[in-house]
Amino acid sequence: MNASEAVPPAGEGDDLPAVAPQLRALRRRAGLTLEAAARSAGLSPAHLSRLETGRRQPSLPMLLALARIYGTTVSELLGEAVADRDAVVRAADMEPTHAGGWTYVQTGAPGRAMQALRVQVPYRTQGDIVRVHPGEEWLYVLRGRLRVRLGDTAHLLGPGDSAHFDSLTPHRLAAEDPDGVELLFVHTLLQSPTASLCLGHLTGELP
């Protein structure tokens, strides 16, 4: 099922506040055309236009996708007041998010120029996805072994190893062992039409 099929019409599905007043302003703030934003979100431009005019209501997964594309938070998409940012994030406040088989825990404050995450990568999940986007990434292996492909070069990282690279370098990440791998992960959040660009699935195993 694609993203557009998962979005119920206004008045159906999840009981979410009206977000139409925010969507267009945040898209423009991110410097995205309607076509570019729709393509990144897996929607048609007509469908995104209906979301922006309030004729359809997005589901929660769609809100998460749009927040990522626009470099913002779901709270801002919903028009909620942004609380003062605290320098300290308590363990009890860290809520896990699951996507593509991976588990993400946000370990930094929202709304910053960088996003800090604790990531659990199970074996054989997303290892064939090549990512390319503006910015920088830094990762540190806490547990397990991580196979990292940067351009044409493959690296095997163990606990205590780290990698810091330009995100425009095509990169792939995969757990090397059946027990998976756990990482600390920091990356810049750039408001760019290519911020979520994925070049697609490649065949074969990482060398």
Salt bridges, closest charged atoms under 4 A:
GLU52 OE1 - ARG24 NE 3.20
GLU52 OE2 - ARG27 NE 2.53
GLU76 OE2 - ARG29 NH1 2.90
GLU136 OE1 - HIS164 NE2 2.85
GLU137 OE2 - HIS133 NE2 2.73
GLU137 OE2 - HIS171 NE2 2.97
GLU176 OE2 - ARG147 NH2 3.19
ASP177 OD1 - ARG145 NH2 2.81
GLU182 OE2 - ARG118 NE 2.59
GLU182 OE1 - ARG143 NE 3.65
